[in-house]
């Protein structure tokens, strides 16, 4: 799960402020996916297809459920799965 609450970030007029919400978690998730894409493009020595990227995403996520939602958490510490 990406942090999305009380994120200290840049703001107008060269200042900083604290924000919450999905807009604040997107950079963390995007960065994690970019690292994974880079890792596998180097390994395979070619550009990955959309479906390969999607499969890699699922490989590094854990399904979480609570009473109201089903969601995935990216776990970059997961070792290579067989």
Phi and psi in radians as a Rosetta constraint file:
Dihedral C 1 N 2 CA 2 C 2 CIRCULARHARMONIC -1.426 0.35
Dihedral N 2 CA 2 C 2 N 3 CIRCULARHARMONIC 2.520 0.35
Dihedral C 2 N 3 CA 3 C 3 CIRCULARHARMONIC -1.119 0.35
Dihedral N 3 CA 3 C 3 N 4 CIRCULARHARMONIC 2.427 0.35
Dihedral C 3 N 4 CA 4 C 4 CIRCULARHARMONIC -2.551 0.35
Dihedral N 4 CA 4 C 4 N 5 CIRCULARHARMONIC 0.112 0.35
Dihedral C 4 N 5 CA 5 C 5 CIRCULARHARMONIC -2.085 0.35
Dihedral N 5 CA 5 C 5 N 6 CIRCULARHARMONIC 2.361 0.35
Dihedral C 5 N 6 CA 6 C 6 CIRCULARHARMONIC 0.943 0.35
Dihedral N 6 CA 6 C 6 N 7 CIRCULARHARMONIC 0.883 0.35
Dihedral C 6 N 7 CA 7 C 7 CIRCULARHARMONIC -1.587 0.35
Dihedral N 7 CA 7 C 7 N 8 CIRCULARHARMONIC 2.167 0.35
Dihedral C 7 N 8 CA 8 C 8 CIRCULARHARMONIC -1.382 0.35
Dihedral N 8 CA 8 C 8 N 9 CIRCULARHARMONIC 2.088 0.35
Dihedral C 8 N 9 CA 9 C 9 CIRCULARHARMONIC -2.482 0.35
Dihedral N 9 CA 9 C 9 N 10 CIRCULARHARMONIC 2.923 0.35
Dihedral C 9 N 10 CA 10 C 10 CIRCULARHARMONIC -1.165 0.35
Dihedral N 10 CA 10 C 10 N 11 CIRCULARHARMONIC 2.704 0.35
Dihedral C 10 N 11 CA 11 C 11 CIRCULARHARMONIC -2.512 0.35
Dihedral N 11 CA 11 C 11 N 12 CIRCULARHARMONIC -3.077 0.35
Dihedral C 11 N 12 CA 12 C 12 CIRCULARHARMONIC -1.073 0.35
Dihedral N 12 CA 12 C 12 N 13 CIRCULARHARMONIC 2.759 0.35
Dihedral C 12 N 13 CA 13 C 13 CIRCULARHARMONIC 0.957 0.35
Dihedral N 13 CA 13 C 13 N 14 CIRCULARHARMONIC 0.741 0.35
Dihedral C 13 N 14 CA 14 C 14 CIRCULARHARMONIC 0.978 0.35
Dihedral N 14 CA 14 C 14 N 15 CIRCULARHARMONIC 0.678 0.35
Dihedral C 14 N 15 CA 15 C 15 CIRCULARHARMONIC -2.091 0.35
Dihedral N 15 CA 15 C 15 N 16 CIRCULARHARMONIC -3.127 0.35
Dihedral C 15 N 16 CA 16 C 16 CIRCULARHARMONIC -2.232 0.35
Dihedral N 16 CA 16 C 16 N 17 CIRCULARHARMONIC 2.693 0.35
Dihedral C 16 N 17 CA 17 C 17 CIRCULARHARMONIC -2.691 0.35
Dihedral N 17 CA 17 C 17 N 18 CIRCULARHARMONIC 2.963 0.35
Dihedral C 17 N 18 CA 18 C 18 CIRCULARHARMONIC -1.855 0.35
Dihedral N 18 CA 18 C 18 N 19 CIRCULARHARMONIC 2.303 0.35
Dihedral C 18 N 19 CA 19 C 19 CIRCULARHARMONIC -2.297 0.35
Dihedral N 19 CA 19 C 19 N 20 CIRCULARHARMONIC 2.834 0.35
Dihedral C 19 N 20 CA 20 C 20 CIRCULARHARMONIC -2.412 0.35
Dihedral N 20 CA 20 C 20 N 21 CIRCULARHARMONIC 2.749 0.35
Dihedral C 20 N 21 CA 21 C 21 CIRCULARHARMONIC 2.171 0.35
Dihedral N 21 CA 21 C 21 N 22 CIRCULARHARMONIC 3.052 0.35
Dihedral C 21 N 22 CA 22 C 22 CIRCULARHARMONIC -1.092 0.35
Dihedral N 22 CA 22 C 22 N 23 CIRCULARHARMONIC -0.533 0.35
Dihedral C 22 N 23 CA 23 C 23 CIRCULARHARMONIC -1.061 0.35
Dihedral N 23 CA 23 C 23 N 24 CIRCULARHARMONIC -0.462 0.35
Dihedral C 23 N 24 CA 24 C 24 CIRCULARHARMONIC -1.490 0.35
Dihedral N 24 CA 24 C 24 N 25 CIRCULARHARMONIC -0.365 0.35
Dihedral C 24 N 25 CA 25 C 25 CIRCULARHARMONIC -1.584 0.35
Dihedral N 25 CA 25 C 25 N 26 CIRCULARHARMONIC -0.390 0.35
Dihedral C 25 N 26 CA 26 C 26 CIRCULARHARMONIC -0.975 0.35
Dihedral N 26 CA 26 C 26 N 27 CIRCULARHARMONIC -0.760 0.35
Dihedral C 26 N 27 CA 27 C 27 CIRCULARHARMONIC -1.056 0.35
Dihedral N 27 CA 27 C 27 N 28 CIRCULARHARMONIC -0.593 0.35
Dihedral C 27 N 28 CA 28 C 28 CIRCULARHARMONIC -1.177 0.35
Dihedral N 28 CA 28 C 28 N 29 CIRCULARHARMONIC -0.800 0.35
Dihedral C 28 N 29 CA 29 C 29 CIRCULARHARMONIC -1.165 0.35
Dihedral N 29 CA 29 C 29 N 30 CIRCULARHARMONIC -0.782 0.35
Dihedral C 29 N 30 CA 30 C 30 CIRCULARHARMONIC -1.051 0.35
Dihedral N 30 CA 30 C 30 N 31 CIRCULARHARMONIC -0.739 0.35
Dihedral C 30 N 31 CA 31 C 31 CIRCULARHARMONIC -1.112 0.35
Dihedral N 31 CA 31 C 31 N 32 CIRCULARHARMONIC -0.714 0.35
Dihedral C 31 N 32 CA 32 C 32 CIRCULARHARMONIC -1.123 0.35
Dihedral N 32 CA 32 C 32 N 33 CIRCULARHARMONIC -0.775 0.35
Dihedral C 32 N 33 CA 33 C 33 CIRCULARHARMONIC -1.115 0.35
Dihedral N 33 CA 33 C 33 N 34 CIRCULARHARMONIC -0.718 0.35
Dihedral C 33 N 34 CA 34 C 34 CIRCULARHARMONIC -1.063 0.35
Dihedral N 34 CA 34 C 34 N 35 CIRCULARHARMONIC -0.705 0.35
Dihedral C 34 N 35 CA 35 C 35 CIRCULARHARMONIC -1.105 0.35
Dihedral N 35 CA 35 C 35 N 36 CIRCULARHARMONIC -0.724 0.35
Dihedral C 35 N 36 CA 36 C 36 CIRCULARHARMONIC -1.169 0.35
Dihedral N 36 CA 36 C 36 N 37 CIRCULARHARMONIC -0.741 0.35
Dihedral C 36 N 37 CA 37 C 37 CIRCULARHARMONIC -1.052 0.35
Dihedral N 37 CA 37 C 37 N 38 CIRCULARHARMONIC -0.816 0.35
Dihedral C 37 N 38 CA 38 C 38 CIRCULARHARMONIC -1.035 0.35
Dihedral N 38 CA 38 C 38 N 39 CIRCULARHARMONIC -0.782 0.35
Dihedral C 38 N 39 CA 39 C 39 CIRCULARHARMONIC -1.002 0.35
Dihedral N 39 CA 39 C 39 N 40 CIRCULARHARMONIC -0.826 0.35
Dihedral C 39 N 40 CA 40 C 40 CIRCULARHARMONIC -1.379 0.35
Dihedral N 40 CA 40 C 40 N 41 CIRCULARHARMONIC -0.515 0.35
Dihedral C 40 N 41 CA 41 C 41 CIRCULARHARMONIC -1.193 0.35
Dihedral N 41 CA 41 C 41 N 42 CIRCULARHARMONIC -0.616 0.35
Dihedral C 41 N 42 CA 42 C 42 CIRCULARHARMONIC -1.169 0.35
Dihedral N 42 CA 42 C 42 N 43 CIRCULARHARMONIC -0.784 0.35
Dihedral C 42 N 43 CA 43 C 43 CIRCULARHARMONIC -1.098 0.35
Dihedral N 43 CA 43 C 43 N 44 CIRCULARHARMONIC -0.775 0.35
Dihedral C 43 N 44 CA 44 C 44 CIRCULARHARMONIC -1.544 0.35
Dihedral N 44 CA 44 C 44 N 45 CIRCULARHARMONIC -0.167 0.35
Dihedral C 44 N 45 CA 45 C 45 CIRCULARHARMONIC 0.995 0.35
Dihedral N 45 CA 45 C 45 N 46 CIRCULARHARMONIC 0.705 0.35
Dihedral C 45 N 46 CA 46 C 46 CIRCULARHARMONIC -2.881 0.35
Dihedral N 46 CA 46 C 46 N 47 CIRCULARHARMONIC 2.916 0.35
Dihedral C 46 N 47 CA 47 C 47 CIRCULARHARMONIC -1.320 0.35
Dihedral N 47 CA 47 C 47 N 48 CIRCULARHARMONIC 2.446 0.35
Dihedral C 47 N 48 CA 48 C 48 CIRCULARHARMONIC -1.490 0.35
Dihedral N 48 CA 48 C 48 N 49 CIRCULARHARMONIC 2.591 0.35
Dihedral C 48 N 49 CA 49 C 49 CIRCULARHARMONIC -1.405 0.35
Dihedral N 49 CA 49 C 49 N 50 CIRCULARHARMONIC 2.893 0.35
Dihedral C 49 N 50 CA 50 C 50 CIRCULARHARMONIC -0.955 0.35
Dihedral N 50 CA 50 C 50 N 51 CIRCULARHARMONIC -0.791 0.35
Dihedral C 50 N 51 CA 51 C 51 CIRCULARHARMONIC -1.222 0.35
Dihedral N 51 CA 51 C 51 N 52 CIRCULARHARMONIC -0.553 0.35
Dihedral C 51 N 52 CA 52 C 52 CIRCULARHARMONIC -1.155 0.35
Dihedral N 52 CA 52 C 52 N 53 CIRCULARHARMONIC -0.740 0.35
Dihedral C 52 N 53 CA 53 C 53 CIRCULARHARMONIC -1.089 0.35
Dihedral N 53 CA 53 C 53 N 54 CIRCULARHARMONIC -0.751 0.35
Dihedral C 53 N 54 CA 54 C 54 CIRCULARHARMONIC -1.065 0.35
Dihedral N 54 CA 54 C 54 N 55 CIRCULARHARMONIC -0.761 0.35
Dihedral C 54 N 55 CA 55 C 55 CIRCULARHARMONIC -1.110 0.35
Dihedral N 55 CA 55 C 55 N 56 CIRCULARHARMONIC -0.687 0.35
Dihedral C 55 N 56 CA 56 C 56 CIRCULARHARMONIC -1.117 0.35
Dihedral N 56 CA 56 C 56 N 57 CIRCULARHARMONIC -0.751 0.35
Dihedral C 56 N 57 CA 57 C 57 CIRCULARHARMONIC -0.973 0.35
Dihedral N 57 CA 57 C 57 N 58 CIRCULARHARMONIC -0.847 0.35
Dihedral C 57 N 58 CA 58 C 58 CIRCULARHARMONIC -1.144 0.35
Dihedral N 58 CA 58 C 58 N 59 CIRCULARHARMONIC -0.551 0.35
Dihedral C 58 N 59 CA 59 C 59 CIRCULARHARMONIC -1.124 0.35
Dihedral N 59 CA 59 C 59 N 60 CIRCULARHARMONIC -0.560 0.35
Dihedral C 59 N 60 CA 60 C 60 CIRCULARHARMONIC -1.840 0.35
Dihedral N 60 CA 60 C 60 N 61 CIRCULARHARMONIC 0.381 0.35
Dihedral C 60 N 61 CA 61 C 61 CIRCULARHARMONIC -2.154 0.35
Dihedral N 61 CA 61 C 61 N 62 CIRCULARHARMONIC 2.722 0.35
Dihedral C 61 N 62 CA 62 C 62 CIRCULARHARMONIC -2.076 0.35
Dihedral N 62 CA 62 C 62 N 63 CIRCULARHARMONIC 2.300 0.35
Dihedral C 62 N 63 CA 63 C 63 CIRCULARHARMONIC -1.351 0.35
Dihedral N 63 CA 63 C 63 N 64 CIRCULARHARMONIC 2.291 0.35
Dihedral C 63 N 64 CA 64 C 64 CIRCULARHARMONIC -2.156 0.35
Dihedral N 64 CA 64 C 64 N 65 CIRCULARHARMONIC 2.504 0.35
Dihedral C 64 N 65 CA 65 C 65 CIRCULARHARMONIC -2.326 0.35
Dihedral N 65 CA 65 C 65 N 66 CIRCULARHARMONIC 2.473 0.35
Dihedral C 65 N 66 CA 66 C 66 CIRCULARHARMONIC -2.336 0.35
Dihedral N 66 CA 66 C 66 N 67 CIRCULARHARMONIC -3.033 0.35
Dihedral C 66 N 67 CA 67 C 67 CIRCULARHARMONIC -1.164 0.35
Dihedral N 67 CA 67 C 67 N 68 CIRCULARHARMONIC -0.349 0.35
Dihedral C 67 N 68 CA 68 C 68 CIRCULARHARMONIC -1.977 0.35
Dihedral N 68 CA 68 C 68 N 69 CIRCULARHARMONIC -0.358 0.35
Dihedral C 68 N 69 CA 69 C 69 CIRCULARHARMONIC -2.456 0.35
Dihedral N 69 CA 69 C 69 N 70 CIRCULARHARMONIC 2.679 0.35
Dihedral C 69 N 70 CA 70 C 70 CIRCULARHARMONIC -2.042 0.35
Dihedral N 70 CA 70 C 70 N 71 CIRCULARHARMONIC 2.309 0.35
Dihedral C 70 N 71 CA 71 C 71 CIRCULARHARMONIC -2.665 0.35
Dihedral N 71 CA 71 C 71 N 72 CIRCULARHARMONIC 2.994 0.35
Dihedral C 71 N 72 CA 72 C 72 CIRCULARHARMONIC -2.052 0.35
Dihedral N 72 CA 72 C 72 N 73 CIRCULARHARMONIC 2.560 0.35
Dihedral C 72 N 73 CA 73 C 73 CIRCULARHARMONIC -2.032 0.35
Dihedral N 73 CA 73 C 73 N 74 CIRCULARHARMONIC 2.221 0.35
Dihedral C 73 N 74 CA 74 C 74 CIRCULARHARMONIC -1.305 0.35
Dihedral N 74 CA 74 C 74 N 75 CIRCULARHARMONIC 2.275 0.35
Dihedral C 74 N 75 CA 75 C 75 CIRCULARHARMONIC -2.223 0.35
Dihedral N 75 CA 75 C 75 N 76 CIRCULARHARMONIC 1.695 0.35
Dihedral C 75 N 76 CA 76 C 76 CIRCULARHARMONIC -1.304 0.35
Dihedral N 76 CA 76 C 76 N 77 CIRCULARHARMONIC -0.093 0.35
Dihedral C 76 N 77 CA 77 C 77 CIRCULARHARMONIC -1.554 0.35
Dihedral N 77 CA 77 C 77 N 78 CIRCULARHARMONIC -0.053 0.35
Dihedral C 77 N 78 CA 78 C 78 CIRCULARHARMONIC -1.165 0.35
Dihedral N 78 CA 78 C 78 N 79 CIRCULARHARMONIC 2.227 0.35
Dihedral C 78 N 79 CA 79 C 79 CIRCULARHARMONIC -1.280 0.35
Dihedral N 79 CA 79 C 79 N 80 CIRCULARHARMONIC 2.846 0.35
Dihedral C 79 N 80 CA 80 C 80 CIRCULARHARMONIC -0.937 0.35
Dihedral N 80 CA 80 C 80 N 81 CIRCULARHARMONIC 2.267 0.35
Dihedral C 80 N 81 CA 81 C 81 CIRCULARHARMONIC -1.638 0.35
Dihedral N 81 CA 81 C 81 N 82 CIRCULARHARMONIC 2.594 0.35
